[in-house]
Structures are given as structure tokens and as C-alpha cells.
Amino acid sequence: MRVLVAGGAGYIGSHTAKRLVETGHEVVIFDDLSRGHREAVEIVGAPLVEASLADRERLVTTLRERRIETVMHFAAYAYVGESTESPLLYYDNNVATTIRVLRAMQEAGVSRFVFSSTCATYGDPETVPITENALQRPVSPYGRSKLMVEQVLRDTAAASPEFSFAALRYFNACGCAQDGSLGEHHDPEPHLIPSVLLAILGRRPELVVFGTDYPTPDGTNVRDYIHVDDLAEAHVLAMEKLAPGTQIFCNLGTGRGFSVREILAAAERVTGKKVPVRYGERRAGDAIALYADPSLAKEVLGWEAKLRDPDEIIATAWRWILAHPKGYER
Ligand SMILES: NC(=O)c1ccc[n+]([C@@H]2O[C@H](COP(=O)([O-])OP(=O)(O)OC[C@H]3O[C@@H](n4cnc5c(N)ncnc54)[C@H](O)[C@@H]3O)[C@@H](O)[C@H]2O)c1
């Protein structure tokens, strides 16, 4: 399959592009490098079209010239806090740009689409584990932008019988390539596991835990930590399921929830070092507990997470951070 990986210079996109190349697919990465890394693309070894997806002409030309059959769309802004401060930035890049991508696909005759959705579309659910038919009531512009795209996809599919898509709702993506080749480098880094490791290394002053009075066993938030290599594998499997007219909405998680304190303890076991921690107040918009019921992914994609132990997952991130003290910067 000839696959355009939009956002393939980013964290999850680069790991997936690598997996696609390894499984014999032809990959073109389309990324404006606004939040991604040229070095990651070089490691993947796929050609890069350095442009914004908002550049419809460039996109249509690329889809046609490369005879693309599937678009995997990772490109988005993905910081909940930033989305609250700059909602228009999020609706523009995550919703309007995605619509441009879908229109470019129509123009170029490409009808298979794999979309990065998120557990943030569920908001703060009343019960866990979360199944795909749980109510979707996102609590941030980021979550709402992703839910809007899900709706756009449903409507697009209803109007065009050839169109097929998978909207994959990831839980907390984490870890780095198990072979040590690719990693996670965001600036600022919003995710718990790399933030903990950077605090251990003294590259940020401390790790702030937001809230210790949640109704969870130890008072801290509970999340489902899904390894990025497992996510990559799920994308390849989802793509293979996209016969004309197929619509897939699927959670991608391990099905297990771990609290912030449990992750801190796991990081201390893996690194043999203490995490410098400050316990702070709750942060607005943080759900109490989010973890997936992953049974539909097993049924529909034949996929389940292989890395389920936080120690194992954190070890992959620790190895990469130690080997790349400045991330992708040389
Ligand atoms: N990281 C997570 O835990 C998580 C969880 C759920 C869903 N997601 C979703 O997965 C996707 C990938 O997340 P990530 O953590 O890899 O993000 P990332 O920021 O590392 O990667 C996104 C990439 O898209 C590129 N990009 C953004 N806007 C673009 C545009 N208009 N044109 C061209 N390129 C553009 C950036 O340069 C970057 O390389 C996002 O859509 C995100 O919302 C992530």
C-alpha cells in the first residue's frame, strides 16, 4: 500500500511510519515540522514533503504524483491546556485542516483514511473501563476538535460509498521504539512519563502532581498507558481492514489503569532514582480515571497491546532519553 503519513515527523506518526516501512508499505511523510523532527523522518527513511496540510495544492499534487492509496492523519495540535487558551488555533488546525485533507483526498481520488482520535472525546466518563459507545462529552477544545472530525467522517462516509475510515481513539501514548531508534520529544513536554524522566535527570526542576484528592485508590488520576509501538501496529492492522464503506471507531488502550503515584513508583524502580515531586492542586479539565475497554479492537482489528507492564514501557523511554539527552536536537 502507498501511504501518506500526515504528521509523520511527530511522535506517534514517526513510529507508525517506521512500522509501515518495516511491513513493506511505501511511505511518504507530509509534515510542516511545526512540532515534529526532521531527524525522526531521516531515521524512518521515508521521503518528506515539508509543507502544511493547509496547502491544498501541494497536498493534491503529492497524493496524485505518489499515487497514494491511504492517508494516515496524525497531524494536529494536541495540548489540552493550549487548546483552552487558543481554541481557534485548535479548531483551525485540527478541524478545518482535516476537512481540507479530506477534500484533497476526494480531488485526488483517495478514499482510505486512518484518523488519530483520542480518549479525550469521552471527557470525564461516569464509568470505566470505557467502551466505544460511552457518551462522548469532551471537556476541552482539543477533545471537541477531535469529536467534530469524527462527525465529519461519519457524514463524509454517508455521502460517499467508496470512502472508508478508522477513527482510532488512543489513550495515553507513551514509551519509545523498542529498538531504540525513535523517541518522544515534545517542547514543552506535556506527557507524564517523559516529564518524570526529565525531572529525574534534573532537566526540569520537579514533577508536579496535579491533585491528590481524587476518588481513586491513592487519590491521583488514573490513566491507560499504551506503548507507541503497539499503537503503530494497530494502525497497520486498521488500514488493512479498510474495504470500501468500512467505518471503524476503536479504542486503543491496554485496558488497565495506573495512577500517577503508581507511574512514579515504576519510574523509580526502572531508573533506580528518586523522582523530585511536588504535590499540587487539581488542574481544571483533568478527568478522574480514563482507561479503555479494548475488546472491540481485538474483535475488529485482531489487535491487543503487547506491552502492558508500566515498568517495561518506561524502560523503553528511559533508554531513549539516556541515549538522546537533547532529544532529537544534535
Ligand atoms: N500523544 C498522545 O498521547 C495522544 C493521545 C491521543 C491522541 N493523540 C493524537 O495523535 C496524533 C499524534 O500525536 P503526537 O503526540 O504524535 O503529536 P506530535 O505533535 O508529536 O505530532 C504531530 C505532527 O503533526 C505535524 N503537524 C501539525 N499540524 C500540521 C499541519 N497543519 N501540516 C503539516 N504538519 C502538521 C507536526 O509538525 C508534528 O510533526 C495527534 O493527532 C494527537 O491529537 C495523541
The ligand as an SDF file (V2000), in Angstrom:
LIG
                    3D

 44 48  0  0  0  0  0  0  0  0999 V2000
    0.2950   11.6380   22.3190 N   0  0  0  0  0  0  0  0  0  0  0  0
   -0.8380   11.1400   22.8310 C   0  0  0  0  0  0  0  0  0  0  0  0
   -0.8840   10.6300   23.9530 O   0  0  0  0  0  0  0  0  0  0  0  0
   -2.1040   11.1710   22.0040 C   0  0  0  0  0  0  0  0  0  0  0  0
   -3.2710   10.6120   22.5620 C   0  0  0  0  0  0  0  0  0  0  0  0
   -4.4410   10.6240   21.7980 C   0  0  0  0  0  0  0  0  0  0  0  0
   -4.4370   11.1540   20.5150 C   0  0  0  0  0  0  0  0  0  0  0  0
   -3.2950   11.7170   20.0190 N   0  0  0  0  0  0  0  0  0  0  0  0
   -3.3250   12.2700   18.6550 C   0  0  0  0  0  0  0  0  0  0  0  0
   -2.3390   11.6060   17.8920 O   0  0  0  0  0  0  0  0  0  0  0  0
   -1.7860   12.4740   16.9180 C   0  0  0  0  0  0  0  0  0  0  0  0
   -0.2810   12.4740   17.0290 C   0  0  0  0  0  0  0  0  0  0  0  0
    0.1080   12.8770   18.3350 O   0  0  0  0  0  0  0  0  0  0  0  0
    1.6450   13.1010   18.6820 P   0  0  0  0  0  0  0  0  0  0  0  0
    1.7720   13.0380   20.1600 O   0  0  0  0  0  0  0  0  0  0  0  0
    2.4620   12.2260   17.8180 O   0  0  0  0  0  0  0  0  0  0  0  0
    1.8020   14.6370   18.2180 O   0  0  0  0  0  0  0  0  0  0  0  0
    3.0940   15.3710   17.6430 P   0  0  0  0  0  0  0  0  0  0  0  0
    2.9070   16.8190   17.9330 O   0  0  0  0  0  0  0  0  0  0  0  0
    4.3310   14.7130   18.1300 O   0  0  0  0  0  0  0  0  0  0  0  0
    2.9900   15.1510   16.0680 O   0  0  0  0  0  0  0  0  0  0  0  0
    2.1230   15.8900   15.2470 C   0  0  0  0  0  0  0  0  0  0  0  0
    2.8600   16.1900   13.9530 C   0  0  0  0  0  0  0  0  0  0  0  0
    1.9610   16.8680   13.0520 O   0  0  0  0  0  0  0  0  0  0  0  0
    2.6570   17.9500   12.4460 C   0  0  0  0  0  0  0  0  0  0  0  0
    1.6500   18.9530   12.0610 N   0  0  0  0  0  0  0  0  0  0  0  0
    0.7640   19.5880   12.8650 C   0  0  0  0  0  0  0  0  0  0  0  0
   -0.0150   20.4060   12.1410 N   0  0  0  0  0  0  0  0  0  0  0  0
    0.3630   20.2740   10.8520 C   0  0  0  0  0  0  0  0  0  0  0  0
   -0.0760   20.8440    9.6190 C   0  0  0  0  0  0  0  0  0  0  0  0
   -1.0900   21.7240    9.5740 N   0  0  0  0  0  0  0  0  0  0  0  0
    0.5450   20.4880    8.4770 N   0  0  0  0  0  0  0  0  0  0  0  0
    1.5610   19.5820    8.4790 C   0  0  0  0  0  0  0  0  0  0  0  0
    2.0220   19.0040    9.6240 N   0  0  0  0  0  0  0  0  0  0  0  0
    1.4310   19.3480   10.7890 C   0  0  0  0  0  0  0  0  0  0  0  0
    3.6550   18.4330   13.4920 C   0  0  0  0  0  0  0  0  0  0  0  0
    4.7490   19.1220   12.9160 O   0  0  0  0  0  0  0  0  0  0  0  0
    4.0670   17.0950   14.1320 C   0  0  0  0  0  0  0  0  0  0  0  0
    5.1830   16.5320   13.4710 O   0  0  0  0  0  0  0  0  0  0  0  0
   -2.4330   13.8320   17.1570 C   0  0  0  0  0  0  0  0  0  0  0  0
   -3.4830   13.9770   16.2350 O   0  0  0  0  0  0  0  0  0  0  0  0
   -2.9620   13.7370   18.5690 C   0  0  0  0  0  0  0  0  0  0  0  0
   -4.0970   14.5500   18.7520 O   0  0  0  0  0  0  0  0  0  0  0  0
   -2.1340   11.7320   20.7210 C   0  0  0  0  0  0  0  0  0  0  0  0
  1  2  1  0
  2  3  2  0
  2  4  1  0
  4  5  1  0
  4 44  2  0
  5  6  2  0
  6  7  1  0
  7  8  2  0
  8  9  1  0
  8 44  1  0
  9 10  1  0
  9 42  1  0
 10 11  1  0
 11 12  1  0
 11 40  1  0
 12 13  1  0
 13 14  1  0
 14 15  2  0
 14 16  1  0
 14 17  1  0
 17 18  1  0
 18 19  2  0
 18 20  1  0
 18 21  1  0
 21 22  1  0
 22 23  1  0
 23 24  1  0
 23 38  1  0
 24 25  1  0
 25 26  1  0
 25 36  1  0
 26 27  1  0
 26 35  1  0
 27 28  2  0
 28 29  1  0
 29 30  1  0
 29 35  2  0
 30 31  1  0
 30 32  2  0
 32 33  1  0
 33 34  2  0
 34 35  1  0
 36 37  1  0
 36 38  1  0
 38 39  1  0
 40 41  1  0
 40 42  1  0
 42 43  1  0
M  CHG  2   8   1  16  -1
M  END
$$$$
